[in-house]
Every structure is written in structure tokens, then in C-alpha cells.
Amino acid sequence: MRGGHPVPLGRLHDHRHLHPLQRLRQRRPPDPRHQLLQRQPHHHLHHPAQRPLHRRGHCPPDHPQPGQLRPHPNRRHRPHPPVHHQQPHGTVPQSHPRTPAPVRPHESTLHQPRTQRRLRPQRRLPPPHQRRHHRNPLRPGHPHRRRLNLQRDRLRRGLRHRHRLPQHHRQPLPPGILNFNQVTSGQTASQTLTLTNTGTSPVTVRRITSGWPFLSTTTCRATLASNQSCTATIAYTPLNQLATGTTSPLPSTDAGSLVIESDAASSPDIIDLTGTAAPILVASPSNTAPLVSFTASQGSLTFAPTKVGNASAPQTVTLTNTGTGTATIHINGVQTTSDFTVVNACTTIVPGASCTLTASFTPQAAGTRIGALEIASDSSTSLDFISLLGTASPSALIFSPTSLDFGTLLVGATGRLPIQITNSSPTPATFNGISTTGDYAVTGTCPTPGGTLAPSTSCTLQLSFTPTQPGTRPGTVSLSTSLSTLPLTAQLTGIGAQSHLQISPASLSFGSIAIGATAVRTLTLANTGTAPINTVALSITGDYAITIPCALTSLAPGASCSVTITFTPRAIGPRAGALTVASTDQSSPTTVPLTGTGIADGTFALTVDGGTTSTVTVKSGNPATYNLTLTPGNTFSGAVVLNCTPIKPGQYATCSLLPSSVTLNGAAQNATATINTITSVSTAANKSGIDATILCILPTALLFFWRLRQPHKGRPHAVLWTTLLFTAAALFASGCGSGVAPIINSKDPNLRYTPPGAYQYQITASSTTGVQITQTVTLNLIVTAQ
């Protein structure tokens, strides 16, 4: 039986010389139970990723119908296992007719069009119990089955993990959201945001708005220069009250946003806010959201034209608490920009109450002046503003220039710049006083208080800037005269820079060094300031020397260099010195103390078993032990390193030291030297010895067989002696048989013993600091036979 089909015995002799297709037809008559497919279009072929999986009890969707029997040229006609079509994820499964048909286990085939199959001879299949490669993919142990189970288990684990997550954690929070997590109703949680101007131009924050239960306060009132920051603090006070006796009270989720309006390119900047309110149980729950806000009577103020140096008529703005409940609004600050002044009469505003702000236009430069009145509070709009607009006409006294920038100066240095004052009015100007603020001072040719400046004449104010601290140092110069009601001002600015030479370490200690010896230390010079340090110069005194100076003569901010100093004492006792660093730094010159002590030349003595030599006799295979002693002399201190050097080494003998280094500090130290007369070799070494023996015997064997092939007439003794002489010469030339043969352990062929004989080793002790000191002792070893 082949594949379940009978084969006529009479045809076994004739089918060998037939065409494979003819042999197939003669050997296997068509089985009516199998109905092959007619030619199918290409879309019935399956992609390898969509290849059908077979399962018993079903037929493939393209299984032939009755009456469609066709001979298959290159496949055996055997039952086809059912096919289960596995659809890709996300596709709709197609319905296929399923025709029951007899199937055999452990067998499968994939139908393809006849045009895509190659004719090939039929082979005999093994018995069903041996057809392991025809296993059903859904049977246990099949590799496809393992992959399916793995994917299914991963899917189940993922679903269980997602099912365990809380409801409010199933959706991940998007980026840019500020989460306050869960807060009990009536309590408050706060978070602070830092707003930084990352651009190069100044930025002014004008309005910050949020809504209950997220209320904010802010320090963003003044214009932010580049890299300056301000903060906004958001307080989350949720409200979630439930009636007493409520079963399974659930938390509620609050959402809001913080809107930041400014003159930045990204304005408005919006930050999403979220939080979860844990419920509380009360007898009479009330969840009415309070309104915390105020309104201004005017959103902008426009002032009448005003001459520079004068003040316009004041205008008022009324602030009213329009919130609900009992929330009191606190006005944290009111300020305005230059060219305008404000008088604040508002501190707290209770519900329904009002207060007023008084603003005036006080221009300091001609032209249209635009500003803002900024109001900071703890209401839902924590920062609000009122626009200010005014037009200024030129003053009778003209400043040229109208402002001064001194640039960057070292802290403590002084820079000077002038301002020219011109009286353009037809009347003389009486000077009442000149003053400055900040790190600035004023001198010049202008009249003193009480003096006058005639019409169409000028004087000069000489401004000097002496920064007292690093960083930007703003200031103003004010001039009070009879031609204006308010002093005329000019803005002054400058940057203080400070170099700072940091020497690390601040002092160097070299310890005790023998006279004539040398110790080395290194220090670092670094500029940790904001200004460069120039003309760096080094000098040194005492028994010290600069071996590697600073590679730089100018240290930029953040730069550093190293300096290497050596100490070579010339006398016994403390030897003081100093390293002096001169530069343009404020602290120049800077002195680094150097300390060290010179001591007499110290030494140490090395002995073995109490003497300079020691002899130990051992049997081959036993260790020889020697006791070493190092004794310091003349206040010697420091580390000493021990080494074992063979003078007349023993074969397979090794020397070891324990410890190999000792530190002497006033007391003698001991060490042990051990010479082992046994060692272990690898199997490869054993083979090499055998190979060497074969090589030694090989010349003799070759000579012997060569002589046998030559005819010898009447001289057998001559042949023998010739052979012996050639063998001895070959052994001598190749070194075979020379030396003492090592002793090999018969029980363990990997062990090698030192042959009997006399051997010698030397122990050397060397100091590692100061003057080099070396001491030696000799170890004699006598090895006897086992």
C-alpha cells in the first residue's frame, strides 16, 4: 500500500522504462474520492504570510466538486487535509463553500495551478507514523502552533493588563498638560511654572488667565530680558461634595487651561490643566462653583499731548469685585512702564466693593508713547493690563544722546561717557540739581544748583560707570531745572565683569623627603569669572622648582591650566617656599604656600632567614620556604617592592613572594619566598615530548633501513659500526638525550617534578619613592630524588 492506494504487482517490472507521468498513471489509478481543482486564477494563491492553516474536518475552499476529476502530473493523489483560512488583521473574512471529503491525518498539500508546477518523479512516502514533517500545524508541538500560542498569550496578557488600569488612566495624558492628580474636595494643591524668555529680544507678559478650580498668582510684571524668568503658581482647589450615606462615592475630574498672553511670537501660550477631586460626604452638599474676578472701568487710557518733563492731568480706573460668594480679591501689585506713573489705592477688594488707580502721563522722550498699567492679583485673571497712550512734545532741554550704554567693564574698573545738554528755549534754564542711581556718578561743565544755562547754549554731563558686582547694572541720571515740572532723565546701562583666579589646591605639602630625592606635585589655575585673566606669570622660592609651567599666558572665562612643581630638599628640616601667580586678576598677585621636610638619606636592610643567603634542601615535588625581613634604617619610610629572579633556575621550578610589596614606616616587615619544585603541564606538552623522542629515533631508523637495501659483501661489522656512529652523531647534533630528564608522575602524566640538583635564585627589594635603594639576598635550593 502506498499512500492508501493499491499498486498492481504485475506492473512493478514494466513501469521502470516509462515516462514519469506514464508510470504515475499506471502505478496509481485515479481515486474517485479525490477531485482535483480545475485551473484557478492567480488570486487564489496565498501569500506566505496568509498561507492556510489545516485543520481536520474541513475542506479547502477551492476543493474540487464531484465530476471534476483531473489527473495530477506531479503530485500523488492522496486525500487533502482541510484548510482554515486565516485572514490578516483588520480584514473581513470571505465565505467559502466547504465540501466534506475523506481526509487522512498528518497529510497536507497546497493546490496550485498546473502551469506553475514542475514535473518530477514521484517518491515513496514513509509510513504515516514516520511522516513528522506532514504534521498538522494546529497539533501540539508544531512550530506554527507555538507561534500562534505565543501571540495569543501576549494578546491575553495585554488585555488583562489594560483591564486592571483605573478608568482615568486608560488614556495617556497628552504632552503639555499639567496634572494635579487626586485632591480631596476643599483642599488645595499647588504647582509652579517658570516662564523664561529664550529669545534675544525683551518680552513682556501682559495677561495670565485661568478658571476655577484652577486659580493662579504670578511674578510676571516687568519686562523679561533675554534668559530672564518669572513664575506662575497655580492652585487647584476642587469641590466634590456628596450627601451623607451615598454608596460608592466616585471622584470627579476637573479640566481647565492657563492662558498666557504676551508680545512673544508664540502668544497666546496655553497650558492644559487637569485634576481629580476626591469626594467628601456632607449633610447638605453644595457644588456651586464660585466666581473670583474683578472688572476695570476702562480698558485703555489716552492722555492729552504733554511736553517732555511735564505731567499730564491724571486719569482714574475703578476696579470692582464682581465675583460670587465670599471670595476677597487681593491686589498683589500695580506697576506701569516708563513715561507713565500710577498711584495705587487698591490692596484688597471684598465682594461688591471697588477701589481706584490713578495714572498720569510723564513722558521722557518726544513722540507717541505706548505703555501699559499691569495689575497682579489672585483672581481668575492673575495678571491683567490697561493700555496707556500719550503723545509727547520735545522738551526745552535736549539730551544728546538720550541714553548711555557703557558695555562690559571689570568689576572695580571705571568707564566714562558724556551727555550734552542744550537749552533750546528762549529763556534761561535754572539748574536745581543733578543726580544718578546705580553704579554711576556724574560730573561735568553744567551749572551747579542755582546756576543758569543761557538760551541756545550747551553744557556737558560726564557720566562714569564703576560696576560693583558682575552682571547688568542699570541706572538713571536725572536733571531738575526750571523749564520742566519733573526732572528729565536719561537711562544708563552697563555690564560688570569679574575675573576670578581659582588655584586648586590652595597650598601644597610634599611631606618628608630624603635629601637629594625629588617629590612632584601638581596644581591647577582656573578662571571661574566672566572676564579674561591676562599676563599670567609664575615665580617660585625655596627648594622648589616649576618643571611644567602654565601653558597659557591668558585665561579666558572657564579656561584652566596645570602647573607641575618639584621639591628637592637640600638640607635636613622644614623647607618652606611659595609659588606666586601674577596676572590682571583683582586678587593679583596670589601666593600659594609650599611646605616640605628634608630628612637624612634613609635606607633599609633585607635579610633571608637572618642573613644574606639561605640554603634549603627538599625532595623533588616539595616546596622550599624562605623567610624575608625588611628593616628600615635612618627614619626610612615608604613602599618597597620585592622581585624573585632565577640565577640558576630549576626545571619546572617556580618562585613566588607573599606579599610582593611592603610599606615601611618605623617597624620591620616580613615576607615569604616559596620555590615550588612541581608543576602541571598540558596534554599538548606531553605530545611534544613524544614527538621529540620520535624525531631523535628517526635518523637511526632511516640509516638502518637504508643500509639494509645496500649489498654488503663480507663486511657486516663495518656496517654495524657505521650505523652506530651515524646514530650517535645525529643524536648529538639534534640535542636528543641531552640534559636531565624530568620526573613524570606515573599516576598523573600532567605533573612534572624538578630533577635533582642545585639551583639558585635572587630576591631584590627596591624602594619606590625618594632616592632609589636596592637590596638583594640569595636563595640556594638543593633538590634531592623522591
C-alpha positions in Angstrom: 0.0 0.0 0.0 1.3 3.4 -1.0 -0.5 6.4 0.5 -3.6 4.2 0.9 -3.7 3.2 -2.8 -3.3 -0.4 -4.1 -0.5 -1.0 -6.6 -0.8 -3.9 -9.1 2.1 -6.3 -8.6 2.3 -7.2 -12.3 3.3 -3.7 -13.2 6.3 -3.5 -10.9 8.5 -5.0 -13.6 7.4 -2.8 -16.5 7.0 0.7 -15.2 10.7 1.5 -14.9 11.2 2.4 -18.5 8.2 4.5 -18.9 7.9 8.3 -18.7 7.3 9.5 -15.1 3.8 10.6 -16.0 3.0 7.3 -17.5 4.5 5.5 -14.6 2.3 7.6 -12.3 -0.8 6.8 -14.2 0.0 3.1 -14.4 1.1 2.7 -10.8 -1.7 4.8 -9.3 -5.0 4.8 -10.9 -7.2 7.8 -10.2 -9.0 7.6 -6.9 -12.6 8.8 -7.3 -12.5 10.1 -3.8 -10.0 12.8 -4.8 -11.2 15.6 -7.1 -8.5 17.9 -8.3 -9.1 21.5 -9.0 -9.5 23.0 -12.4 -7.2 25.7 -13.3 -7.7 28.6 -10.9 -6.8 32.3 -11.4 -3.8 33.7 -9.6 -5.8 35.5 -6.9 -6.5 32.1 -5.3 -2.8 31.7 -4.5 -1.9 32.6 -0.9 0.9 34.9 0.2 3.3 33.1 2.6 2.0 35.3 5.4 -1.6 34.3 4.6 -0.9 30.6 3.9 -3.9 28.5 5.1 -3.6 26.5 8.3 -5.0 23.0 8.1 -7.5 21.5 10.4 -9.2 18.2 10.4 -12.9 18.2 9.5 -12.9 20.9 6.8 -12.1 21.1 3.2 -10.2 23.9 1.5 -12.4 26.5 -0.1 -11.1 25.5 -3.6 -11.7 21.8 -3.1 -12.9 20.3 -6.4 -16.5 19.4 -6.8 -17.8 16.0 -8.0 -17.3 15.4 -11.7 -14.1 17.5 -11.9 -11.6 14.7 -11.6 -8.3 15.5 -13.4 -5.0 13.6 -13.4 -2.3 15.5 -11.4 1.0 15.2 -13.3 3.4 15.7 -10.4 1.6 15.1 -7.1 0.3 11.9 -5.6 -3.5 11.5 -5.5 -4.0 11.4 -1.8 -6.6 12.9 0.5 -6.2 16.6 1.1 -6.5 17.9 4.6 -8.9 20.7 5.4 -7.7 24.3 5.2 -8.6 27.0 7.6 -8.1 30.4 6.0 -6.5 32.9 8.5 -7.4 36.4 7.5 -5.0 39.3 8.1 -5.8 41.5 11.0 -8.4 44.1 10.1 -9.9 42.3 7.1 -13.3 40.8 6.6 -13.2 37.0 6.3 -14.6 35.7 3.0 -17.1 33.0 2.9 -16.1 29.8 1.0 -18.0 26.7 0.3 -16.9 23.8 2.3 -17.4 20.3 0.9 -16.8 17.4 3.2 -14.3 14.9 2.0 -12.5 12.0 3.5 -9.1 13.0 4.9 -6.1 11.4 6.3 -4.2 12.7 9.4 -0.7 14.0 9.1 -1.1 14.9 5.4 -1.4 18.3 3.8 -1.0 19.8 0.3 -1.3 23.2 -1.2 -3.2 23.4 -4.5 -1.5 25.5 -7.3 -2.3 25.9 -11.0 -0.9 23.2 -13.1 1.1 25.8 -15.1 3.1 26.6 -12.0 4.1 23.1 -11.2 7.2 21.2 -12.4 7.1 17.6 -13.5 9.3 15.5 -11.3 9.5 11.8 -10.4 7.2 10.5 -7.7 8.9 9.4 -4.5 7.8 6.8 -2.0 6.4 8.3 1.2 7.3 6.9 4.6 4.6 5.2 6.7 2.2 7.6 8.4 3.7 7.2 11.8 7.1 8.5 10.4 5.8 11.5 8.5 6.7 14.1 11.1 7.2 16.9 8.5 3.5 16.4 7.5 2.1 17.2 10.9 -1.0 19.3 11.2 0.0 22.9 12.2 -2.7 23.0 14.8 -1.5 19.9 16.5 0.6 20.3 19.7 4.3 20.6 19.1 4.2 22.1 15.6 6.4 25.3 15.3 3.5 27.2 13.8 1.3 26.2 16.7 3.9 27.5 19.1 4.0 30.9 17.4 0.2 31.1 17.4 0.0 30.2 21.1 2.7 32.8 21.9 0.8 35.6 20.0 -2.4 34.6 21.7 -0.8 34.6 25.2 0.7 38.0 24.6 -2.7 39.4 23.5 -4.4 38.0 26.6 -1.7 39.4 28.9 -2.0 42.8 27.2 -5.8 42.7 27.6 -5.6 41.7 31.3 -3.1 44.5 31.9 -5.3 47.1 30.3 -8.3 45.8 32.2 -6.5 46.3 35.5 -5.8 50.0 34.8 -8.1 52.6 36.5 -10.6 54.3 34.4 -8.9 57.7 34.4 -5.5 56.1 33.4 -6.6 54.3 30.3 -6.0 57.3 28.1 -2.4 58.7 28.4 -2.2 62.4 29.1 -1.1 64.4 26.0 2.2 66.4 26.2 1.9 69.9 27.6 -0.7 69.1 30.3 -0.3 69.9 34.0 -1.8 67.2 36.2 -2.6 67.8 39.8 -3.6 64.2 40.4 -6.2 63.5 43.1 -7.0 66.1 45.7 -9.7 65.8 48.4 -12.6 68.2 47.9 -11.9 71.5 49.7 -8.2 71.1 49.9 -5.6 72.8 47.8 -2.6 71.5 45.7 -0.2 74.0 44.1 2.3 73.7 41.2 4.7 76.4 39.9 5.6 77.1 36.3 8.7 79.0 35.3 8.4 81.2 32.2 11.7 82.0 30.6 12.5 84.4 27.7 14.6 82.2 25.4 14.9 84.8 22.7 17.2 87.6 22.2 14.6 90.4 22.4 12.7 91.6 25.6 9.3 90.0 26.2 6.5 91.5 28.3 3.8 89.2 29.7 0.5 91.1 29.6 -2.2 88.8 30.8 -2.5 85.4 32.6 -5.9 83.9 32.9 -7.3 80.7 34.3 -10.7 79.5 35.7 -11.9 77.9 38.9 -10.9 75.5 40.4 -7.6 76.5 39.0 -6.5 80.0 40.2 -3.1 81.4 39.7 -0.7 84.1 41.0 2.3 85.4 39.2 5.5 87.4 39.5 5.5 88.3 35.7 5.0 92.0 36.0 8.2 93.6 34.5 9.6 93.1 31.0 11.7 90.0 30.7 15.1 90.4 29.1 16.8 87.6 27.3 17.2 84.5 29.5 15.2 86.1 32.4 12.4 84.2 34.1 9.3 84.7 36.1 6.9 82.3 37.7 3.2 81.5 37.7 1.8 79.4 40.6 -1.5 77.5 40.0 -3.6 76.4 43.0 -6.1 73.6 42.5 -9.0 73.7 45.0 -11.6 71.1 43.8 -15.2 70.8 45.0 -16.9 67.5 45.1 -19.5 67.2 47.9 -21.9 64.3 48.2 -24.8 63.7 50.6 -24.1 61.6 53.7 -25.0 58.0 53.1 -24.0 57.9 49.4 -22.8 54.5 48.5 -19.7 54.1 46.4 -18.8 57.8 46.0 -16.8 58.4 42.9 -14.2 61.1 42.2 -14.8 63.7 39.6 -12.4 65.1 37.0 -11.7 68.8 36.5 -10.2 70.3 33.4 -9.1 73.8 32.7 -6.4 75.8 31.0 -3.9 78.6 31.8 -3.7 81.2 29.0 -0.5 83.4 28.9 -0.7 86.4 26.6 2.5 88.4 25.8 4.3 90.1 23.0 6.2 86.9 22.2 5.8 85.3 18.8 4.2 82.2 20.4 1.4 84.1 22.2 -1.0 83.1 23.4 0.6 80.2 25.2 -2.0 77.7 26.5 -1.2 75.1 29.2 -3.9 72.4 29.9 -4.8 71.7 33.5 -6.4 68.7 35.0 -7.0 67.2 38.4 -9.3 64.7 40.1 -11.5 65.7 43.1 -11.9 63.0 45.8 -15.5 63.3 47.2 -16.4 64.2 50.8 -19.7 63.4 52.4 -21.7 66.2 54.0 -25.2 66.7 55.2 -26.1 69.4 52.7 -23.8 69.2 49.7 -23.2 72.2 47.6 -21.1 72.1 44.4 -21.7 75.6 43.1 -18.5 76.9 41.5 -17.5 80.3 42.9 -16.5 83.2 40.6 -13.4 85.0 41.6 -13.0 88.0 39.2 -12.9 91.8 39.0 -13.6 94.3 36.3 -11.9 97.5 35.3 -14.0 100.6 34.5 -11.7 101.3 31.5 -9.7 99.0 29.3 -7.4 101.8 28.0 -6.4 105.4 28.8 -5.5 108.1 26.3 -3.7 111.2 27.6 -3.6 114.8 26.2 -0.4 115.9 24.5 2.3 116.7 27.1 5.7 118.2 26.8 8.7 116.1 27.9 9.4 116.7 31.5 5.9 117.7 32.4 3.0 115.6 33.8 -0.5 115.3 32.2 -3.8 115.5 34.0 -4.3 112.3 36.0 -7.0 109.7 35.0 -8.6 107.1 37.2 -9.5 103.5 36.7 -12.0 101.7 39.1 -11.6 98.1 39.9 -14.7 96.2 41.2 -15.0 92.8 42.7 -17.6 91.1 40.5 -17.2 87.6 41.9 -19.7 85.5 43.7 -19.6 84.1 47.2 -17.3 85.4 49.8 -14.1 85.4 47.9 -11.9 88.5 48.6 -9.5 89.6 45.8 -6.1 90.7 46.8 -4.2 93.2 44.5 -0.6 91.9 44.7 1.0 94.7 42.7 0.4 97.5 40.2 3.1 98.9 38.0 3.5 100.7 34.8 6.0 101.3 32.1 8.3 104.3 31.6 6.7 107.6 30.6 3.7 106.8 32.8 3.2 106.9 36.6 0.5 105.3 38.7 -0.8 105.8 42.2 -2.3 102.6 43.7 -5.1 102.8 46.2 -6.1 99.1 45.9 -4.9 96.3 48.3 -8.0 94.1 48.9 -11.4 94.2 47.3 -14.2 92.4 49.2 -17.2 91.1 47.2 -19.1 94.0 45.7 -16.5 96.7 46.7 -14.3 98.9 44.5 -11.0 100.8 44.5 -9.3 103.2 42.2 -6.0 103.5 40.4 -4.7 107.0 39.3 -2.4 107.2 36.2 -0.5 110.1 34.7 1.5 110.7 31.5 5.0 111.8 32.3 7.0 111.4 29.0 10.7 111.3 29.0 11.1 111.4 25.2 9.2 113.1 22.4 6.8 111.2 20.1 4.0 108.8 20.6 4.4 106.8 23.8 2.7 103.5 24.4 2.6 101.7 27.7 0.5 99.5 30.0 -0.8 99.5 33.5 -0.3 96.0 34.8 -2.4 94.6 37.7 -1.4 91.4 39.5 -4.0 89.7 41.8 -5.2 86.3 43.0 -8.3 86.4 40.8 -9.1 84.2 37.8 -7.1 86.8 35.8 -3.9 86.8 37.9 -2.3 89.4 35.6 -4.3 92.0 33.6 -3.4 95.2 31.9 -4.8 98.5 30.8 -3.4 100.1 27.7 -1.9 103.6 28.0 -1.3 106.1 25.1 0.1 109.6 25.0 1.9 112.0 22.7 4.9 114.0 23.9 6.3 117.2 22.5 10.1 117.9 22.8 11.5 119.5 26.0 13.2 122.8 26.0 16.3 121.0 27.3 17.6 118.4 24.9 19.7 115.3 25.9 22.2 114.1 23.3 22.3 111.1 23.4 19.1 110.2 25.3 20.7 107.1 26.9 24.1 105.6 27.5 25.5 102.1 27.3 28.9 101.5 28.9 29.3 97.9 27.7 31.2 95.5 29.8 33.7 96.6 32.4 35.7 94.7 35.0 34.3 95.0 38.5 36.1 97.9 40.1 37.1 99.4 36.8 35.7 102.8 35.6 34.3 103.8 32.3 33.2 107.4 31.3 30.8 108.7 28.7 29.4 112.2 28.1 25.8 113.6 27.6 25.4 117.1 26.1 22.6 119.3 27.5 21.3 122.0 25.1 18.8 124.8 26.1 16.5 125.3 23.1 14.1 127.6 24.8 14.2 131.5 24.6 14.5 131.7 28.4 17.4 130.7 30.6 17.2 127.4 32.4 17.9 127.4 36.1 19.5 124.1 37.3 18.1 122.7 40.5 20.1 119.5 40.8 21.7 116.6 39.0 21.6 113.0 40.5 22.3 109.4 39.4 21.2 106.0 40.5 23.0 102.7 40.5 26.8 102.3 39.9 27.0 105.7 38.2 28.4 109.1 39.1 28.1 112.5 37.3 30.5 115.4 36.8 30.9 117.9 34.0 30.6 121.5 33.0 26.9 122.1 33.6 25.8 124.7 36.1 25.7 123.8 39.8 22.4 124.1 41.6 21.2 127.7 41.4 23.2 128.4 38.2 21.6 129.0 34.8 22.1 127.8 31.3 21.5 130.6 28.7 19.3 130.0 25.7 20.9 128.2 22.7 23.8 127.2 24.8 25.0 123.7 25.9 26.9 122.0 28.7 28.3 118.5 29.2 27.5 115.9 31.8 30.3 113.4 32.3 28.9 110.1 33.5 31.2 107.4 35.0 30.3 103.7 35.5 32.1 101.6 38.1 30.4 98.2 38.4 30.4 96.9 42.0 29.1 93.4 41.0 29.1 91.2 37.9 26.1 91.3 35.7 23.8 94.0 34.2 23.9 97.2 36.2 21.0 99.6 35.2 20.8 103.3 36.4 19.5 106.7 35.5 20.7 110.3 35.5 18.1 113.0 36.5 18.3 116.7 35.7 15.9 119.1 37.5 15.5 122.6 36.0 13.1 125.5 35.9 11.9 124.5 32.4 10.0 121.4 33.4 7.9 120.3 36.3 9.5 116.9 36.6 13.2 116.0 36.3 14.5 115.0 32.9 16.0 111.5 33.0 18.3 109.5 30.7 18.7 105.7 31.0 22.1 104.3 31.8 23.2 100.7 31.5 26.4 98.7 31.7 27.6 95.1 32.5 30.0 94.3 35.2 32.5 91.5 34.5 34.8 90.0 37.1 37.7 87.6 36.6 38.3 85.1 39.4 41.6 83.2 39.6 41.0 79.9 41.4 44.1 78.0 42.4 43.4 74.4 43.4 44.7 73.2 45.8 45.4 76.5 47.7 48.6 75.0 49.2 51.0 72.2 48.5 52.6 69.8 51.1 55.3 67.5 49.9 55.8 65.6 53.2 59.2 64.2 54.3 61.7 63.6 51.5 65.3 62.4 51.8 68.0 64.8 50.9 68.7 64.5 47.2 65.4 62.8 46.4 62.6 64.6 44.5 58.9 64.7 45.0 56.4 66.0 42.5 53.0 67.8 43.0 50.6 69.5 40.6 48.1 72.3 41.0 45.5 73.9 38.6 44.9 77.6 37.7 41.3 78.3 36.5 39.4 81.4 35.6 35.9 81.0 37.1 34.9 84.6 36.4 33.3 86.4 33.5 36.3 88.4 32.3 39.6 87.1 30.9 42.8 87.0 33.0 45.8 88.2 31.1 49.6 88.2 31.5 49.8 85.2 33.8 53.3 84.9 35.2 54.7 82.4 37.8 57.6 82.6 40.2 58.8 80.3 43.0 61.1 80.3 46.0 62.8 77.7 48.3 63.9 74.2 47.4 61.2 74.1 44.8 61.1 74.3 41.0 58.5 74.7 38.3 59.1 71.9 35.9 55.9 72.3 33.8 54.6 75.9 33.8 51.1 77.0 32.8 50.8 76.6 29.0 48.6 79.8 28.7 49.5 83.4 29.4 45.9 84.5 29.2 43.0 82.5 30.7 39.6 83.1 29.1 36.4 82.7 31.3 36.2 79.0 32.0 39.7 78.2 30.9 42.3 76.4 33.1 45.9 75.1 33.0 48.1 73.0 35.2 51.4 73.7 36.9 53.9 70.9 38.0 56.2 71.7 40.9 59.1 69.5 42.3 60.6 69.6 45.8 64.3 68.6 46.2 65.4 69.3 49.8 69.0 70.5 50.2 69.1 70.3 54.0 67.5 68.5 56.9 64.4 70.0 58.4 61.4 72.0 57.2 61.9 73.7 53.9 59.3 76.4 53.2 58.6 78.0 49.8 56.0 79.9 47.9 54.5 80.0 44.3 53.5 83.5 43.2 51.0 84.0 40.4 50.8 87.5 38.9 48.0 88.5 36.5 45.4 91.0 35.7 43.0 89.4 38.2 41.7 91.5 41.1 43.5 89.3 43.6 46.9 89.5 41.9 49.4 88.7 43.0 48.3 85.4 44.5 50.6 83.3 46.7 50.5 79.5 47.1 52.4 78.2 50.3 54.7 75.3 49.7 55.9 73.1 52.5 58.1 70.0 52.8 60.7 68.5 55.2 64.2 67.2 54.3 65.4 64.1 56.1 68.7 62.2 56.1 69.2 59.6 53.5 67.2 56.7 54.8 67.8 53.0 54.0 66.5 49.6 54.8 68.1 46.1 55.2 66.9 42.9 53.5 67.7 39.5 55.1 66.7 36.0 54.4 66.5 33.7 57.4 68.6 36.2 59.3 71.4 36.5 56.7 72.2 37.5 53.2 71.9 33.9 51.9 69.9 30.8 52.8 70.0 27.2 51.6 67.1 24.8 51.7 67.1 21.2 50.7 63.9 19.5 49.7 62.8 16.4 47.9 61.6 16.8 44.3 57.9 17.9 44.4 58.1 19.6 47.8 58.2 23.4 48.3 61.2 25.3 49.7 60.3 28.2 52.0 62.5 31.2 52.9 61.7 33.9 55.5 62.4 37.5 54.4 62.8 40.5 56.7 62.9 44.2 55.7 64.2 46.5 58.4 64.0 50.4 57.9 67.0 52.4 58.9 67.7 56.1 59.4 64.0 57.0 59.5 63.3 55.4 56.2 59.6 55.2 55.2 57.9 54.2 52.0 56.9 51.3 49.8 59.3 48.6 48.9 58.7 46.1 46.0 60.1 42.5 46.1 61.1 40.5 43.0 62.4 37.0 42.6 64.9 36.4 39.7 66.3 33.0 38.8 70.1 32.8 38.6 70.4 29.1 38.1 66.8 28.0 37.6 65.5 24.6 38.2 63.4 22.8 35.5 59.7 23.0 36.4 60.5 25.1 39.5 58.6 28.4 40.2 59.3 31.2 42.7 56.6 33.2 44.4 56.5 36.1 47.0 53.9 36.8 49.6 53.5 39.7 49.9 55.2 41.2 46.8 55.2 44.7 48.3 55.5 46.1 51.8 55.3 49.6 53.3 58.0 50.5 55.9 57.1 53.1 58.5 59.4 52.7 61.5 58.9 48.9 62.1 60.3 45.8 60.3 58.1 43.9 57.9 58.2 40.2 57.0 57.6 38.4 53.7 57.9 34.8 52.5 59.6 33.4 49.4 58.5 30.0 48.2 60.1 27.8 45.5 57.8 25.1 44.2 59.5 22.0 42.6 56.4 20.6 40.9 54.3 22.0 38.1 51.4 20.9 35.9 51.7 20.8 32.1 49.1 20.4 29.4 48.5 17.3 27.3 49.9 19.2 24.3 53.3 19.4 26.2 53.2 15.6 26.7 52.7 15.1 23.0 55.5 17.4 22.2 57.9 15.2 24.3 56.8 12.1 22.5 57.2 13.9 19.1 60.8 14.9 20.2 61.6 11.3 21.0 60.3 10.1 17.6 62.5 12.8 15.9 65.5 11.6 17.9 65.0 7.9 16.8 64.0 8.8 13.2 67.7 9.3 11.9 68.8 5.9 13.2 65.8 4.1 11.7 66.3 5.7 8.3 70.0 4.9 8.3 69.3 1.3 9.3 66.8 0.7 6.6 68.9 2.4 4.0 71.8 0.1 4.8 69.6 -3.0 4.5 68.9 -2.1 0.9 72.6 -1.9 0.0 74.5 -5.0 -0.8 77.3 -5.8 1.7 79.8 -8.3 0.9 81.8 -9.7 3.7 81.7 -6.6 5.9 78.8 -6.9 8.3 80.7 -5.5 11.3 81.6 -2.4 9.3 78.0 -1.8 8.5 77.0 -2.1 12.2 79.7 0.2 13.4 78.9 2.7 10.7 75.2 2.7 11.7 76.1 3.3 15.4 78.4 6.2 14.5 75.9 7.9 12.4 73.2 7.4 15.1 75.4 9.0 17.8 76.2 11.9 15.5 72.5 12.5 14.7 71.6 12.4 18.4 74.4 14.8 19.4 73.6 17.3 16.6 69.8 17.3 17.4 70.3 17.6 21.1 68.3 14.4 21.7 69.0 12.8 25.0 70.9 15.9 26.3 70.1 17.3 29.8 68.4 15.7 32.7 65.1 14.1 32.0 62.2 15.4 34.1 60.5 13.2 36.5 56.9 12.3 35.4 54.3 11.1 37.8 53.1 7.7 36.7 49.6 8.3 38.1 49.2 11.8 36.7 51.1 12.3 33.4 50.5 16.1 33.5 52.7 16.6 36.6 56.4 17.4 36.2 58.9 17.4 39.0 62.2 19.3 39.2 65.1 16.9 38.6 67.6 16.6 41.5 70.3 19.2 41.5 71.5 22.5 43.0 69.7 25.7 41.9 69.9 29.4 42.8 67.5 32.4 42.9 67.9 36.1 43.9 65.4 38.3 45.8 65.6 42.1 45.1 63.9 44.8 47.2 63.6 48.3 45.6 62.2 51.5 47.1 59.5 53.4 45.1 60.0 56.9 46.4 62.9 59.2 47.1 66.4 58.1 46.3 66.4 54.6 44.7 67.5 52.0 47.2 68.1 48.3 46.2 68.9 45.4 48.5 69.4 41.7 47.4 69.7 38.3 49.1 70.4 34.8 47.6 68.3 31.7 47.8 70.1 28.4 47.4 67.9 25.3 46.5 69.1 21.7 46.7 66.6 19.2 45.2 67.0 15.5 46.0 65.3 12.5 44.5 61.9 11.4 45.7 
